[in-house]
Amino acid sequence: MRKSEGSGLRREEILALQWDCVDLGGTPHIEVKRALRFEHNRPVVSDKLKTKSAKRTIPIPDVLADCLRGEKEKSTSEYVIANSEGGPLSGSQFKSLWNAVIVRTTRKRTYKTWDHGKIRTGTIEPKLGEKARHQNHYYTIDFDVTPHLLRHTYITNLLLAGIDIKTVQYLAGHKRSRITLDIYAHLVYNRPEELIGKVRNAFGNTPDSEEEESDGNLEETQKVKV
């Protein structure tokens, strides 16, 4: 999760990432130049990316750089995310890995049991921080998580930090800035906290204030007549 949230890589880019594309020196960064696809569950890694814009160099935050340094020390594979044999994950291996993330979420679950010859359905509503029954893990995620959601979170954080659209387009690997704008414009433009000043200026003379002003003018006119 941290790799995606801290880099914004697509699923196929993360699974194809090798250590030769990870620089943890002075300015830690990741080079995106490979992608992985599944062919009948078999992983195929190539330099054919989604678009030409997908080939990019992404500076990474310290928290991710520290995480990768720790993993690199223990790794015996050329892949950052590898199976037990050191190769890239197959489709089923990725599903298994991601399931280990999903089971830690607090989403409502249903289950079936066999009770006295009948199938009974029950539900579980986990609470954040609670230990899972019959499992050796805790519920630590309070939202429905997907690989794309983590990428979406990365791009959202960049925009909310005030980074310009063209830079975000490059870091996200979008072909055109229009793609970035079409998806995330609501984060950049027309935010209520930024529009409120303009709206107040537009309606500065409210009906009440206009009536008070009219009354004042009437009094002045009457005084002149007197």
N, C-alpha and C positions, 0 to 999 in steps of 0.2 A: 504493500500500500504506500509506504513512504517513498518508494522509487517513483511511483506514478504521480503522487501528489506534489513531490518536490521537483519534478522535471517536466510534467505534462506530456510524457511520451505516450504514444498510442500503444495498445496491447501488443501489436505485432512488432513494434520497435523495441519495447522492453524485453520481450522474449528472445529477440535476436541480438540483444546488446552483449558485446564481448569486452573483456577488460582492456583490450588495445584501444578502445574508444572512450575509456574513462581516464581522465587526467585529474589526479588528486593533489597536484602541486600547488604553486602559488595562487592561481585563480582556478579553482576546481571547475571542471566542465565536462560535458558529455558530447561526443560527436555522434550524430545519427547518420548512419550510412548503410544499415542493413535492416531487413524486415523478415519476419517469419510468417509462413502460411502453412496450413495443414492440408495435406493431401491424403485422404483416407486415414486420418489420425496420425499420419507420419509428418514430422516437422521438416519443412524445407526452408532453409535460410538462403537469401540472395541479396544482392545489392539493388534489386528493383524495388524502389520505394513507391508509396502511394502517388506522389507527384514529385516534380523536381524540387519544389519548395520544402519537401519533407527532409531533404538533406540539409542539416543545419548543425550549429554548435551552440549548446545551451549551458550557460553558467548555472551552477547549482548552489543552493544555500548550504551553509555550514552544517546544519543538522543532517542533511542527506550525505554530505561529503564524509562526515564522521562515521555514519552508518556504513558507507561503502568501504571505508578504510578498514573497519573491523571485519567486514565480510571478505575483503580481498586477502587479508592475512590468513584466513582459514580456508580459502578456496583452493581447490586443486584442478579447477576447470577453467577453460578459456571463456566460458559463459558466466555472466553475472548471476543469472537464474538458471540453474542446471539440475538435471535429474541425478539419480544416485550413481550413474555411470559417467557423469561429467558432460553429457550431451545436452542439446536443447530439449525442452519439454514437448511431449506429444500432446495431442488434443485432450486425451483422457487424463494425462498427468496434470495438465493445466486446470481442468475441471476439478480434479481432486484437491489441488493446491488452493484454488479459489473457494472451494467448499469449506476449507479450514478457516477462511475469513468469514464466510456467511454464517456459520454456526455460532459465531461470537456476537452476532447482532441481536438486538432485543425485539425483533419482529415476532408477531404472533405465529405460533406453529400449531399444526394439528397432527395427531398421531392416532394409530389404530392398535387395539389390543384384542386378544382372544380371551373372552371371559365366559366360562361355562357354556362353551359351544356357540357363542355368539360373538360377532365382531362389534366392538364398541369404539366409538371415536371420542377422543379427548382433545383438549387444547392446553397449550402452555403459553403464558405471557411473561417472558423473562423480564427481570428488572436489571437496570444498569449496575454493574459491579457485583452482581450475584453470581455464585458458582453454579455451573450447570450440573443438574442431577445426572448421575451415572457417567459423567464426562469429566476429563481433567482440564477444563478451561473455564474462564469467566466470561460473562457478557460485557464486552468493553466498547461496543459500537451501537449507538442509538439511532441509526438511520440505515435505510436500505442502500447498500454499497455495491457499485459496479465499477469495472475498470474505467469505463467512459466517464462516470461521475467524478472520479478522482482527477481525470484530465480536465474536466469542466471546472472543478474546484481550483485547479492550478491557474487556468486562464482567468477565472473570476477574480482571484486574489491579485493577479497582475494588474487588471483593470482598476480594481478598487484602490490599488496603491498609487494610481495616477500615471501608470506607464502608457505611453501613447500607442494608438492603434497599430501603426506600422511595425513597431517593435514587438507588440504582442502577436501580430500576424506572423512575424518571422519566428519567434520562439515557439509558437504553436504549430508551425509548419503548414499554415494555410496557404493555398495557392494565390488567393487575392485577399486584400484587406476587406473587401465587400463581404466575404464569407464571415469574417470575424465580426463585422458590424451587424450583419443580419441576425446573427445568433446572440450577440452580447450588447447590442446598442442600448438596451434598457439599463445597463449598468453604467454607461458613459453619459447618456443624454437623458433629459427629462426626469432626473431624480428629484423627488419632492423637496428634499432639503436644499437643493440648489435652485429650484424654481420658485420657492416661496417668496423670495425677495422681489422677483419680477412680477409675480401675481399681486403682491401687496401694492407695488408701485402702480400697476395697471388699474387697480380698484382703490386707489388712495382716497378718492372722494366718494365716500359711502353715502347712501341715501340720507342717513341721519345727519352727517356733516353738511350735506347740501341744504337740508332743511334749516339747520342752524344758521348757515351762511345767508339763506334767503330771508330769514327772520331778522337777521342783523341789518341787511340792506333795507328792509321795510322800515325798521325803526329809524334809520338814518334819513330816509325819505320823509317820514313824518316830522322829524325834527326840522328839516329844511323848510317844510310847508309852514310850520309854526313860526 
